């Protein structure tokens, strides 16, 4: 790492960005889902959300399994469950968050 | 995989370093501590004529080179063929894998590629996938000859670690005939999600760099310097902005040192960035420009699109509907690490992009794909001045992630391979920028990355995929006659 890394840190002007309690993965390729979910859970936990919903669609369950896999390894995640009928059913996963 | 501490030692398969297997002068029968790389090599047990250590047969299997057919094995990893059945390494049945035509449904308003000569396409064939288990969850891969033995190796980034712990990468050494040896694993930055090969410290050897999600979204790049003996030094990290999603290497400021461009995601309603990291030639980076890159930029490609001798960047952004659609954006390079005013390209939607000369006119073209609401793909044929002809639509059967360019059927024309969820779709090129119908090749259960590389040295590009769902790397040898 460079000696002057603090000066070189990208985006030193970064400000707090809005984060919703829902992440919709419909517009993303599976390739990007692990990174998106991990980063989203980071931000949601930092913002103090205790529960978030990730919409992965019903389909064959590939994206749902990726979401569950990432959530299982995230230190802020308490547990996960499929959404109820009024919140997307098996096309969405509810993730309960605590402090990382 | 164990979430090991940063300085843990790893075992390096002797096939990566001939001295350790061949009774070379340096190992003296014991472990060899290579210092910076924290690699511990096994003793010269792989050619002592007895079955010892973890060998499955005499001097092969386990941490030694894989066994030839007929030798004893415990798993496919012990076998050169990749197949262990009944405790014996078995020959791979080199069948022409079922290659089917997926007609798909044309979408959008782009003119469709014409379809071309179906008779020629029927020659395309790939052997059944050979599965390699790295004891990891691969989310990206890079194929190159890292140890200088003229056989391509495969490096993967591993998504299996706890998200606040050091991540890992694994290296499968190529052992010939398209087979891979036992993977060796070491630590890199936190949450590696992409991996590239390049000489980042200007020592003439190919290094690795992982793109890391980092802790709490603070991304980084981790350079793993090739130590020249088949191993890599401990990771050297540089910050890479928040939520990095994709990256590409190139010498953007023409100083002879490799730089990186990183696409950084942001939440809905906030512009993502392209972060330029200028290489110091020692494996470190200084932050350069941070360019607005649209909403949810997920991938970036580098090429001299406008023919001025300076590398340009093309970013693919997923968009943020209904406010902003998915797009491709061109950032013309100034040759000094800065970039001129960006231009949105006339592609209908794109969240993955790759650059190359698709029609053989010497000008850079783009191939792109988008996932939703239905899978779409297309090409933009470059005019050599930074502008493009109207996009040509390609029909693909599923949502695409990575795109590889190669001449798979040996006709001298560039073909396209799209990585999808469980298949790879190959579209043979007609040489004029149009492509034949997609042929789907079954390749895994949940693919996240793809490379086209001549793994068996027969002059034909093979396919290598990172199978996240099966925790595997699959090699599909090109058996096109």
Interface residues (C-beta under 8 A of the other chain):
Chain A: X1 X2 X5 X8 X9 X10 X11 X14 X17 X18 X19 X20 X26 X27 X28 X29 X30 X31 X32 X34 X35 X36 X38 X39 X40 X41 X42 X43 X46 X60 X62 X65 X66 X69 X70 X73 X74 X75 X100
Chain B: X137 X139 X159 X160 X161 X162 X163 X164 X191 X193 X213 X215 X216 X217 X236 X237 X238 X239 X240 X241 X242 X243 X244 X245 X262 X264 X265 X266 X267 X268 X269 X270 X273 X275 X277 X280 X284 X285 X286 X287 X290 X296 X298 X318 X319 X321 X326 X351 X352 X371 X372 X373 X399 X400 X401 X402 X419 X421 X445 X446 X447 X448 X449 X468 X469
